Structure formats: C-alpha cells, structure tokens
C-alpha cells in the first residue's frame, strides 16, 4: 500500500484526479459554473466528464456504491476472515493490497499479461459462489437505481 497518498476523498491530496459532472436543471450556462465549482473542490482536476443526470445515477449509486462498495465490503470481510483463521494481519493486508493493484491492472487491461489459466478458472468458478447470475440486471435496473438514489438522498 502506498502510504504517501492519503487523499481518501478527493480534493485533499496532491494527486490529479478526474471528475464527473451533470446539469440536472437550469440553463445551459449553469453547467460551466457547476463544473468550475467542482474543479475547485476536487482540485487538482485533470478531466471533467459531462454526463446526463440519468447517467450519473448509473455511475452513482449503481456502479460505485451498490457494486463497488459492496464488493469492497465483501473483500474486507474476506480479509478479516483470513485473519480470524490465523493469517497475520500485516501479511494478509500487504498480500491483499499488493494483489489488488496487480489484479486491477490485469482486469482493466493496464498490463500486458493475463491471469494464469488456473487463476482464470478459479475466478470463473467463484463467480457463481459469490454473485447471483442476474446481478448486473438487478444492480443496474432503473427501478433499483431510483430506490437506491432515494434511500441515499433521504438517509439521516
């Protein structure tokens, strides 16, 4: 894990980041004002990607909270379970974080090497143990996205 990057929320570190913005209502001129405010809040910003309000809801909450947040929560639970099984906490954390970077690079095509044949087979077999076969349809269902958005917006 890179301890030098302590920017866990955005706009607090020295790493350049990208943002996504949408104009929900109002005149078109308001988009530029909103993007400028977002660039100030999350500076330094490299790219600001414009999406529709509907696309923003697909990204957040469906992609990042519902999918990514859930997967990372389950990942944390797996890490804690490995520690409970006797793996030293530092060893589990460093192995997990090191492989997270490597496997992220493989999955998103940032590397020029794939998973081994054995790893690919284990991944495919584990999907049915961890995920329901219709998870994409459920997570990205417009009604589910709307319900998640309302839940987040109305949470205390």
C-alpha positions in Angstrom: 0.0 0.0 0.0 1.3 3.5 -0.9 1.1 5.4 2.4 2.1 8.6 0.7 -1.3 9.0 -0.9 -3.6 9.9 2.0 -6.3 11.5 -0.2 -9.2 9.2 0.5 -12.0 11.5 -0.6 -10.7 13.8 -3.2 -9.6 17.4 -3.2 -7.3 16.9 -0.3 -4.2 15.4 -1.8 -1.6 16.2 -4.4 -2.7 13.6 -7.0 -4.5 14.9 -10.1 -7.9 13.3 -10.4 -10.9 13.2 -12.8 -14.4 14.2 -12.0 -17.9 13.6 -13.5 -20.5 16.4 -13.6 -24.1 16.7 -14.7 -26.5 19.6 -15.2 -29.8 18.4 -13.5 -31.8 21.6 -14.1 -31.4 25.2 -15.1 -29.9 27.0 -18.1 -27.0 25.5 -20.0 -24.8 28.3 -18.8 -25.1 26.9 -15.3 -23.2 23.8 -16.3 -19.9 25.7 -16.7 -20.4 27.3 -13.3 -21.1 24.0 -11.6 -18.1 22.4 -13.3 -15.9 25.3 -12.1 -17.1 24.8 -8.5 -16.4 21.1 -8.7 -12.9 21.7 -10.2 -12.2 24.0 -7.2 -13.5 21.5 -4.6 -11.6 18.5 -6.1 -8.5 20.2 -7.3 -6.3 19.4 -9.0 -8.6 18.0 -11.7 -7.3 16.6 -15.0 -10.6 15.9 -16.8 -14.2 16.8 -16.1 -16.5 14.3 -17.8 -20.0 15.6 -18.6 -22.9 13.1 -18.3 -26.6 13.3 -18.1 -28.4 13.1 -14.7 -29.6 9.6 -15.7 -26.0 8.5 -16.5 -24.8 10.0 -13.2 -27.3 7.7 -11.4 -25.9 4.7 -13.2 -22.5 5.7 -12.0 -23.5 6.7 -8.5 -25.2 4.9 -6.8 -25.3 1.8 -9.1 -21.7 1.4 -10.1 -19.8 2.9 -7.2 -22.0 2.4 -4.1 -24.1 -0.6 -5.0 -21.4 -2.6 -6.9 -18.0 -1.3 -5.9 -19.0 -0.5 -2.3 -20.5 -3.9 -1.9 -17.5 -5.7 -3.5 -15.1 -3.8 -1.3 -17.1 -4.5 1.8 -17.1 -8.2 1.0 -13.4 -8.0 0.3 -12.8 -6.5 3.7 -14.9 -9.3 5.3 -12.8 -11.9 3.5 -9.6 -10.2 4.7 -10.9 -10.2 8.3 -11.9 -13.9 7.9 -8.4 -14.8 6.8 -7.0 -13.0 9.9 -9.5 -14.9 12.1 -8.2 -18.1 10.5 -4.7 -17.3 11.8 -3.1 -15.3 9.0 -1.0 -12.5 10.5 -2.9 -9.2 9.9 0.0 -7.4 8.3 0.7 -10.3 5.9 -3.0 -10.5 4.9 -3.2 -6.8 4.3 0.0 -6.5 2.3 -0.8 -9.5 0.2 -4.3 -8.2 -0.5 -3.3 -4.6 -1.2 -0.4 -5.8 -3.4 -2.6 -8.1 -5.4 -5.4 -5.6 -5.6 -3.1 -3.3 -7.7 -1.8 -6.1 -9.9 -5.2 -7.7 -10.5 -6.8 -4.3 -11.1 -4.2 -3.8 -13.8 -4.9 -7.1 -15.4 -8.7 -6.8 -15.3 -8.7 -3.3 -16.8 -6.0 -4.0 -19.4 -3.3 -1.8 -17.9 -0.8 -4.7 -18.1 0.5 -6.8 -21.0 -0.1 -10.1 -19.1 -3.2 -12.0 -18.2 -4.2 -14.1 -15.2 -2.8 -17.6 -15.3 -5.0 -20.3 -16.8 -5.6 -21.7 -13.3 -6.4 -18.3 -11.8 -8.9 -17.6 -14.7 -10.6 -20.9 -14.0 -10.9 -20.2 -10.2 -12.3 -16.8 -10.9 -15.0 -18.1 -13.3 -16.0 -20.9 -10.9 -16.1 -18.5 -7.9 -18.4 -16.0 -9.6 -21.4 -18.4 -9.2 -20.5 -18.8 -5.5 -20.2 -15.1 -4.8 -22.6 -13.5 -7.3 -26.1 -14.3 -8.5 -26.3 -14.9 -12.2 -28.6 -11.9 -12.7 -26.6 -9.4 -10.6 -26.0 -7.0 -13.5 -29.7 -6.8 -14.3 -30.5 -6.3 -10.7 -27.9 -3.7 -9.8 -28.4 -1.6 -13.0 -32.2 -1.9 -13.1 -33.7 1.6 -13.4 -36.2 1.0 -10.5 -33.4 -0.3 -8.2 -31.2 2.7 -9.1 -34.1 5.1 -8.3 -34.7 3.4 -5.0 -31.0 3.5 -4.1 -30.8 7.2 -5.0 -33.9 8.0 -2.9 -32.5 5.9 0.0 -29.2 7.8 -0.1 -30.8 11.2 -0.5 -33.2 10.7 2.4 -30.8 9.0 4.8 -30.3 10.7 8.1 
